[in-house]
Amino acid sequence: MEEKLSSVAKTLKPSPIQQLSFLAQRCNAINLAEGFPDFPAPPHIKEAAVSAINSDFNQYRHVQGICENVAVKMKEMYGLDVNPLTDIVICCGQSEAFAATMFAIIDEGDEVILFDPSYETYDTCIRLAGGVPVYVGLDPPLWTLDSDKLEKSFTVKTKALVLNSPHNPTGKVFTMDELEIIAGACKRRDVLVVTDEVYEHIIFDKERHVSLASLPEMQSRTIITSSLSKTFSVTGWRIGWAIAPPCIASAIRNIHIKITDSAPAPFQEAALTALRSPPDYFNSLRSDYESKRDYIFNLLQKVGFKVQFKPQGSVFVFAELPGSCSLSDIEFVEELIKQAGVVAVPGSGFFHTNSSSAEYVSGQYIRFAFCKSQDTLAAAALKISGLVDETGNLKLF
Ligand SMILES: Cc1ncc(COP(=O)(O)O)c(C=O)c1O
């Protein structure tokens, strides 16, 4: 039957974490793998969702008020003028917004530049749309962008570049210099940029998220994608959006309607309440996550990981195995599950073979998610610390 599959579907393999999840379930492992919170969503928005269901917002629906709220937020946060009637499309999470964007802008053979390592789903969406992912390796340990490598990755076939900041899996926030390099290169070559800004509110150490679209002359070539998922701890609600110049937004909207018709109606209603949350909500989200970041970062450092890069945003620490560790990242996570009852993600799944950094860094990293309750983090810390031997080294090494 396999010959009946599409050529892209044939290449799709379970990710390392999918392969390890059976073992993790069998060992009842504490989940520091997946990027979803295990603590409750904020009561004010849960109540809004329940009330929307009870008020019978249960049919196909487009809640225009979300576009208005998103437009206000874009002006307040980034100084961007966005027309809520023409420039915003509500989708089923950033994931669908990104996929629909690829279908809207990519033709067979168009190249799309991405940074390596990167969040896994971009590659598949680009290929499903007929595009060719081209990777530019970020340079460890600080995951800096080398402008020469970026320049060399453009060809006459380059249609778009994908920028995810704050970045999964490293927690990097692209610097202003790097954003200017990206913007300059894309303007010179008339290339579109698709941003993934789902961690725009989860940013630390008094950093500020800068949307690439807010750089001079960038809004007209940028498609912003983001969602409620991470900001409001509602990854299961599937509410996100794409913001683009009207002609591209219209194409994304048409594709979204053909694929899913509309995002879940009651959660769209609740999104109105979420997006109007007071500044205090966003401030405590940041400070809560910053404490969780510090807790996990310090723990990993204490038990012997090489954590040279402290995440500046997102909900992940990308920790390097010490040079003395003879295990691969996948073997390491297997042992972590079996011996400590904790599951994390082997880093190799985020690297790509045609990238300028893949050969020497893939296989050395483990991604730990800290979007978990303090109880979960403390339980994981106890188990991981229990693996340290009398000489202070992690026994798994
Ligand atoms: C970088 C990044 N983008 C997008 C998503 C998915 O977002 P959504 O739930 O809005 O589809 C994730 C989830 O982990 C992510 O890490």
The ligand as a Gaussian input file, in Angstrom:
#p B3LYP/6-31G(d) Opt

LIG

0 1
 C        7.908000      27.510000      17.683000
 C        6.532000      26.955000      17.732000
 N        5.618000      27.362000      16.838000
 C        4.369000      26.898000      16.852000
 C        3.954000      25.954000      17.774000
 C        2.536000      25.467000      17.721000
 O        1.673000      26.541000      17.935000
 P        0.091000      26.375000      17.878000
 O       -0.357000      25.608000      19.069000
 O       -0.412000      27.759000      17.874000
 O       -0.228000      25.660000      16.596000
 C        4.863000      25.483000      18.718000
 C        4.470000      24.447000      19.699000
 O        5.252000      23.881000      20.395000
 C        6.177000      26.010000      18.708000
 O        7.093000      25.615000      19.600000

